[in-house]
Amino acid sequence: MKARSTRGAIGVSWWSRRFLEVLESFALGTRLTRGRSYARKGQVLRLDVTPGRVEATVQGSRAEPYRVGIELPVFPATLWERVERDLAAQAFFSARLLAGDLPAELEEVFAHAGAPLFPSGVAELTQRCSCPDFAVPCKHLAATFYLLAEAFDADPFQLLHWRGRGRAELLDRLRALRAGATDPAGTPGPSGPDTGTPDAAIAGPTSGKEPVPAAGAARVLAGLPAIPLDEAVDRFWLPPVPLPDRPPTLATGPELLLRQLGAPAPAIGGPGLLERLRRAYRTFGRS
């Protein structure tokens, strides 16, 4: 298996980049660089994603490949049921997921349920490799992380499968919940139909005591009064309110790149140059 990316960053979708942001924020230095090289050379021979566990076989310097395992706790069934109700209650999510896409607002839904979709620290991951390297993650684990990100690019539902809900089961649940929102006579249920009123879409479901934040157009239109079309023709193509904020991104320090690359060669300054650059990055980061 070779990484499709031959140079530059690996991962093109927002979800694979968010996953790699977490990994790269651990400041693993040259191990990530060597892991990318392994991924691009095709030294990951096998990659399997199952609920809570990723298993891979990586060819190292020895004849026998190394066995790699990365574990992440799956979400319990009760939490998945809450998330599914929240997703089904807004047509925006159902339409995007049924089309095979993960909207960026999905991360907010999981965060609202108290279960961040992405690991927030290395301690949340259990990492094992049969190689003799004591470092965790080693270059074989790092290569697996990069190939895993590309697997998420190819099939975003692999990320949700790792967290405990496969594509077929999730989509079947969403279809059933959406169908249950409308009775046979076509009367909206508590969650509203696919083409329900703005108020129903904005209110969203209730999971526990707090309503789920509106997403997509519902967020933009929340609280706006109904205006007759003939009074709004002159501004029909303009957004009625400012567009929503960008999806959340991982906050990192200004010197993360320096920690990733390590000290330069002595011929161009060595550790002394690294320290001067670090002070400069901190100064620029404050300005």
C-alpha positions as CSV (number, residue, x, y, z in Angstrom):
1,M,0.0,0.0,0.0
2,K,1.4,3.4,-1.0
3,A,0.3,6.8,0.0
4,R,-1.4,8.6,-2.9
5,S,0.3,11.8,-1.9
6,T,3.9,11.8,-3.3
7,R,5.0,15.1,-1.7
8,G,3.8,17.8,0.6
9,A,0.9,17.2,3.1
10,I,-0.9,13.9,3.4
11,G,-4.7,14.1,3.7
12,V,-7.0,16.3,1.6
13,S,-10.4,16.2,3.4
14,W,-11.2,18.2,6.5
15,W,-11.6,15.1,8.6
16,S,-8.3,13.5,7.6
17,R,-6.5,16.8,8.1
18,R,-8.1,17.2,11.6
19,F,-7.0,13.6,12.4
20,L,-3.4,14.4,11.3
21,E,-3.4,17.7,13.1
22,V,-3.9,15.8,16.4
23,L,-1.0,13.4,15.5
24,E,1.3,16.2,14.4
25,S,0.6,18.3,17.5
26,F,2.3,15.6,19.6
27,A,5.6,17.0,18.2
28,L,7.2,13.7,17.3
29,G,10.0,15.2,15.2
30,T,11.8,12.9,12.7
31,R,9.7,9.9,13.5
32,L,6.8,11.5,11.6
33,T,9.1,12.4,8.7
34,R,10.3,8.8,8.5
35,G,6.8,7.6,8.9
36,R,5.7,9.6,5.8
37,S,8.6,8.2,3.9
38,Y,7.6,4.6,4.8
39,A,4.0,5.4,3.8
40,R,5.0,6.7,0.4
41,K,7.4,3.8,-0.3
42,G,4.6,1.3,0.2
43,Q,6.0,-0.3,3.3
44,V,2.6,-0.6,4.9
45,L,1.5,-4.0,3.6
46,R,-1.9,-4.3,5.3
47,L,-4.3,-1.9,7.0
48,D,-7.6,-3.0,8.7
49,V,-10.0,-0.8,10.6
50,T,-12.4,-2.3,13.1
51,P,-14.4,-0.8,15.9
52,G,-11.9,0.5,18.4
53,R,-8.8,-0.9,16.7
54,V,-6.6,-0.4,13.7
55,E,-4.2,-3.2,12.7
56,A,-1.4,-3.0,10.2
57,T,1.6,-4.8,8.9
58,V,4.6,-2.7,8.2
59,Q,7.8,-3.8,6.5
60,G,10.8,-2.4,8.3
61,S,14.6,-3.1,8.0
62,R,14.2,-6.7,9.0
63,A,12.9,-9.5,6.8
64,E,9.8,-10.1,8.9
65,P,7.3,-7.3,8.9
66,Y,6.2,-5.6,12.1
67,R,2.7,-5.9,13.6
68,V,1.1,-2.5,14.5
69,G,-2.0,-1.9,16.5
70,I,-3.7,1.4,17.4
71,E,-6.7,1.4,19.7
72,L,-9.2,4.2,20.4
73,P,-12.2,3.7,22.7
74,V,-15.5,3.2,20.9
75,F,-18.5,5.3,21.9
76,P,-21.1,3.4,23.9
77,A,-24.4,2.5,22.3
78,T,-26.3,5.0,24.4
79,L,-24.1,7.9,23.1
80,W,-24.4,6.7,19.5
81,E,-28.2,6.7,19.9
82,R,-28.1,10.3,21.1
83,V,-25.9,11.4,18.3
84,E,-28.1,9.6,15.7
85,R,-31.2,11.4,17.0
86,D,-29.4,14.7,16.8
87,L,-28.2,14.0,13.3
88,A,-31.6,12.7,12.1
89,A,-33.4,15.8,13.5
90,Q,-31.8,18.1,11.0
91,A,-32.2,17.4,7.3
92,F,-28.8,19.0,6.6
93,F,-26.9,16.2,8.4
94,S,-29.0,13.4,7.0
95,A,-28.6,14.6,3.4
96,R,-24.9,15.0,3.6
97,L,-24.3,11.7,5.3
98,L,-26.6,9.8,3.0
99,A,-24.6,11.4,0.1
100,G,-21.4,9.9,1.6
101,D,-20.0,13.2,3.0
102,L,-19.0,14.3,6.5
103,P,-20.1,17.9,7.1
104,A,-17.6,19.9,9.2
105,E,-20.4,20.6,11.7
106,L,-20.5,16.9,12.6
107,E,-17.6,17.6,14.9
108,E,-19.7,20.0,16.9
109,V,-22.5,17.4,17.3
110,F,-20.1,15.0,18.9
111,A,-18.6,17.7,21.1
112,H,-22.1,18.7,22.2
113,A,-22.8,15.1,23.1
114,G,-19.7,15.1,25.3
115,A,-17.7,12.8,23.1
116,P,-15.1,14.5,20.9
117,L,-14.8,12.8,17.5
118,F,-11.0,13.1,17.4
119,P,-8.6,12.2,20.1
120,S,-7.4,15.2,22.0
121,G,-4.1,13.8,23.2
122,V,-1.8,10.9,22.8
123,A,-3.0,9.3,26.0
124,E,-6.3,8.5,24.4
125,L,-4.6,6.2,21.9
126,T,-3.1,2.8,22.8
127,Q,-0.3,2.1,20.4
128,R,1.7,-1.1,19.9
129,C,4.4,-2.2,17.5
130,S,6.4,-5.4,17.5
131,C,9.6,-3.5,16.5
132,P,12.5,-3.1,19.0
133,D,12.2,0.7,19.0
134,F,11.2,2.0,22.4
135,A,9.8,5.2,21.1
136,V,6.0,5.5,20.8
137,P,4.9,6.1,18.2
138,C,7.8,4.7,16.2
139,K,8.2,5.2,12.4
140,H,6.1,2.1,11.7
141,L,3.2,3.5,13.8
142,A,3.6,6.9,12.2
143,A,3.4,5.3,8.7
144,T,0.2,3.6,9.8
145,F,-1.3,6.9,10.9
146,Y,-0.6,8.5,7.5
147,L,-2.1,5.6,5.6
148,L,-5.1,5.6,8.0
149,A,-5.7,9.3,7.1
150,E,-5.7,8.5,3.4
151,A,-8.2,5.6,4.2
152,F,-10.4,8.2,5.9
153,D,-10.1,10.3,2.7
154,A,-11.3,7.4,0.5
155,D,-14.1,6.4,2.9
156,P,-15.0,8.9,5.6
157,F,-17.2,6.4,7.3
158,Q,-14.1,4.5,8.3
159,L,-13.5,7.2,10.9
160,L,-17.0,6.6,12.4
161,H,-16.5,2.8,12.1
162,W,-13.4,3.1,14.2
163,R,-15.5,4.9,16.8
164,G,-18.0,2.1,16.8
165,R,-20.7,2.7,14.1
166,G,-20.4,1.3,10.6
167,R,-21.7,3.0,7.5
168,A,-24.7,0.6,6.8
169,E,-25.9,0.6,10.5
170,L,-25.6,4.4,10.8
171,L,-27.4,5.2,7.5
172,D,-30.1,2.7,8.3
173,R,-30.7,4.3,11.7
174,L,-30.8,7.8,10.1
175,R,-33.4,6.6,7.5
176,A,-35.5,5.0,10.2
177,L,-35.4,8.0,12.4
178,R,-36.2,10.4,9.6
179,A,-39.1,8.2,8.5
180,G,-40.4,8.2,12.0
181,A,-40.5,12.0,12.1
182,T,-43.5,12.0,9.7
183,D,-46.7,10.0,10.2
184,P,-48.4,8.2,7.3
185,A,-50.7,11.2,6.7
186,G,-47.6,13.4,6.2
187,T,-48.0,15.3,9.5
188,P,-44.7,16.4,10.9
189,G,-43.6,14.6,14.0
190,P,-41.5,16.1,16.8
191,S,-38.4,16.4,14.7
192,G,-40.1,17.8,11.6
193,P,-40.0,16.5,8.0
194,D,-37.2,17.0,5.4
195,T,-38.9,20.2,4.2
196,G,-40.2,21.3,7.6
197,T,-40.7,24.8,8.7
198,P,-37.6,26.9,9.6
199,D,-38.7,27.0,13.2
200,A,-38.7,23.2,13.5
201,A,-35.3,23.0,11.8
202,I,-33.9,25.7,14.0
203,A,-35.2,24.3,17.3
204,G,-33.6,20.9,16.6
205,P,-34.0,17.9,18.8
206,T,-33.6,17.8,22.5
207,S,-31.0,15.4,23.9
208,G,-31.3,15.6,27.7
209,K,-31.9,19.2,28.7
210,E,-30.1,21.2,26.0
211,P,-31.2,21.6,22.3
212,V,-28.7,20.5,19.7
213,P,-27.1,23.5,17.9
214,A,-28.6,24.2,14.5
215,A,-26.4,23.4,11.5
216,G,-26.2,24.5,7.9
217,A,-28.9,26.9,6.7
218,A,-30.8,26.6,10.0
219,R,-28.0,28.2,11.8
220,V,-27.9,31.2,9.4
221,L,-31.7,31.6,9.4
222,A,-32.2,31.2,13.2
223,G,-34.4,34.0,14.7
224,L,-35.0,35.8,11.4
225,P,-38.5,37.1,10.9
226,A,-40.5,36.0,7.9
227,I,-40.2,38.7,5.2
228,P,-42.5,38.6,2.1
229,L,-40.5,37.9,-1.1
230,D,-41.7,41.2,-2.8
231,E,-40.0,43.1,0.0
232,A,-36.7,41.4,-0.3
233,V,-36.1,41.1,-4.0
234,D,-33.3,43.7,-4.0
235,R,-31.3,41.6,-1.5
236,F,-32.3,38.2,-2.6
237,W,-28.8,37.0,-3.4
238,L,-27.2,38.4,-0.3
239,P,-26.9,36.5,3.0
240,P,-29.5,37.8,5.5
241,V,-27.0,37.5,8.4
242,P,-23.2,36.9,8.6
243,L,-22.3,33.4,7.6
244,P,-21.4,30.9,10.4
245,D,-17.9,30.7,11.8
246,R,-15.5,28.3,10.3
247,P,-15.3,24.8,11.8
248,P,-13.1,24.4,14.9
249,T,-9.4,23.8,14.3
250,L,-6.8,22.5,16.6
251,A,-4.9,25.3,18.5
252,T,-1.1,24.8,18.3
253,G,1.8,26.8,19.4
254,P,3.8,29.0,17.0
255,E,6.9,26.8,17.2
256,L,5.2,23.5,16.4
257,L,7.0,23.2,13.0
258,L,10.4,23.6,14.7
259,R,9.6,20.9,17.1
260,Q,8.5,18.6,14.3
261,L,11.7,19.1,12.2
262,G,14.3,18.9,15.0
263,A,17.7,20.7,15.1
264,P,19.3,21.6,11.8
265,A,22.7,20.3,10.8
266,P,25.8,21.9,12.4
267,A,26.9,23.3,9.1
268,I,23.9,25.7,9.0
269,G,23.8,26.6,12.7
270,G,22.8,23.5,14.6
271,P,20.9,23.8,18.0
272,G,22.0,27.5,18.2
273,L,20.0,28.4,15.1
274,L,17.1,26.4,16.3
275,E,16.9,28.4,19.6
276,R,17.2,31.7,17.7
277,L,14.4,30.6,15.4
278,R,12.3,29.5,18.4
279,R,12.6,33.0,20.0
280,A,11.7,34.6,16.7
281,Y,8.6,32.4,16.2
282,R,7.4,33.3,19.7
283,T,7.9,37.0,19.0
284,F,6.0,36.8,15.7
285,G,3.3,34.7,17.3
286,R,2.6,37.5,19.9
287,S,2.5,40.3,17.3
